């Protein structure tokens, strides 16, 4: 069971972003966010809902779909040209998940944050976090130009990040790629071709905790 507040299924994510877009403006001033920051947050969630509703089956079946870059890619770069339609909200830059993670962690660190706010924004997990038993969580890797990006979760902000490990086909053991604090993890030296397998360990205060993630694989070329 995931220890994150953020759902793993598409319907759950639509519900989460719909709620956040509605409720976050109500508490923003108490939590120290500016008008511009609240607008960006609402735009992120509204666009996530649009993508998940209109392109859901496509992005579920194709990790390389351009919409996945908007949801879970690097929080930088140019806007991605996606189907709009008459009811499409304001487009946002890639990296919605990256910004969501950072935004929620900032909310939880604020002195004015309360359990009531956490429930209102749906940023608390019903499952109790146990560092010794926690299993790191990786999403599906995808090749993005010369790099491989791998979404990951942070147990609702309970862990500092992950150490990512890569094993090329034919290698005897995995090699550490690096530490990543924000999703997605980015392997900038995956090699030119072949199958790559990734795993991760969650990190708290510089120390690995819990259990390794399930293996995830991608073929680059």
N, C-alpha and C positions, 0 to 999 in steps of 0.2 A: 504493500500500500504506500502510495506517495505521501511524504510528509509535507508537501507543499499545499498552500491555499489555492494554487492555480490548477484548475482541472486538466486532466489528460485527454478528455474526449472533446470533440468539436462542439457539441451542444452545450456542454458545461462551460466552455470558453466563451461562447456567444453570450450566455447568461452572465458570466463574470464581467465581461467588458461592458455589456449593456448596463449592469448595475453600477459599475465604477463611473461610467460617463454621467450617470444620473446623480449619484450620491457624492462624488468627490467635490464638486463645486460648493456643496452645502457646508463642508468642513475645512475648506482650503485655508481660510484666514487664520483659523485656530492653529493650523499646522505650518504656517509661515511661507506658504506658496504665493507667488505673485500672480497677477491676472494673466500675464503671458504664459507662465508655467501651467496654470490651470487650463488655459485654452489648448496648449500643446497636449496635455494629458487627455483631455476630452476628445480631441481630434484623433489621437492615437487609438483610443478605445472604439470610437465610432467607425474608424476605417478598418480596424481589426474585425469588427462585427460584419462589415460589408464584405470583406474578403472571405471570411469563414462561411457566410451564407451563400454568396454567389459562386465561389470557386471551391467550395469544400471538397467534393469528390475528387477534383483534379489535383489539389494540393496534397490530399491524403495518399494518392497513388503515385505521385511524382515529386520526390524530394528536391529535384532540380527546378521545379516550377518557379517562375519569377516571383510569384506571390509569396513563396516561402522566404525569399530574401527580405521582403517587407516585414514579415512577421518575426522571423528569427535570424535574420542576417546581421551583418555588422551595422552598427548605428552610425552610418556615414554614407557618403556617396550620393548619387543623383536619384531623383524620383524614378520609380519604375512605372512603365506604361502598362496599366492594367485596364481591363474592361470597366467602363464607368457606368453608363446608363443614366437615366434621368434622375434617379434617386441616390446616386453615389455621393458620399460625404466628401469633405475636403481631403485630398490625398496627403500622405505623409511620407517622409523619407524612410528608407530601410531601418530595421532595428527596433520594432515595437517592443519585442520581448526584453531587449537589453534595457530600454528606458523604463519598462514596467518594473523590472527587478530593482533598478536603482531608485525609482520613485517610491516603491513600497518600503524599501529599507530606510529611506529618509523619513517616511511617515512614522515608522515604528520607533525611530530614534528620537523623535521630537518629544519634548517635555509634556506637551499637551495631549499626547497620544493616550488613549484609554482602550480598555477591552470593548467598550460600547462602540467606539469609532472603528475598531478592527472588525467587529461583526457587521457594522453598517457598510463598510467598504469590501467585506468578504476577503480580508487579508490575513485571517487567522485559520490555521488548520485544526481540524477536529482531532487529528491523530497526535499523540504526545511524542515529542522528539526524544530519541534515545541515541546519543552519539556512538555508543558501543555497537549498536545494532543497525545503525543507519546504512543503507545501501545507496551508493552514488547513482545518479540518474542521468543517462545520456539519451539524446534524441537521435534521429537518423542523420548520419553524415551526408554531405553533398559536396561535390566538386564545384568550386566557384573560381573560374579562371585557373591560375596556377596554385591555388590553395584549396584546402579542405576545411569546411566549417562544420562544427558539431554543436548543436544546441545542448544545453544542460540545465538542470534545476538545482536550486540551493536550499531545499527544505524550508521554503518560506523565509529565507534569510537567516536560518539557524547556523549555516556553515559559511566560512569565508569565501570559499570557491572550490575549485577542483585541481588536482594534478592529473593531466591527461597523458596517456601512454599509447604509443603506436607500435604495431608489429607488422612488418612487411612479410609477404608470403615467402617462406623459406628461411626466415630468421628464427633463431632458437628462443629468443626472449623479447619481450616488449621493451621499447626505449622511451624514456620520458620526453615528452614534447615541451611541457612547461606548466606553469601555474596560471590559472585563469580565474579572475574574480567576477567577470561579467559574461553572460552568454552572448554569442556563441564562442566556444573555443575555436582557435584558428591555427591550423597546421600549415605553416608557410613553406615547409620543405617536404612535401609528401612523396616526391619522386615523380618521374615522368609517366610511368605506367605500372599496372599491376594491382593486386588486391591488398588493401590495407585493413587492418583490424584495430579498433580502438577500445580502450577501457579507461576508467577513471577511478580515482579515490577522492573522497571529500576531505577538505582541509579546514581545520579550526586553529587559529593562532599559529600557523606555520606547521602544524602537525597533522599527518594523515589520520583519519578516524574511520571507524566502521568497516564496511565491506566494499570490495570492488564492484563497480557497475557490471551489468550484463555487457557482453561483447557486442559491438556494432561494426559493420563492415561496409566498405565502399570500394569500387574498382575505378581507378583513375587511368586516364590515357588520352 
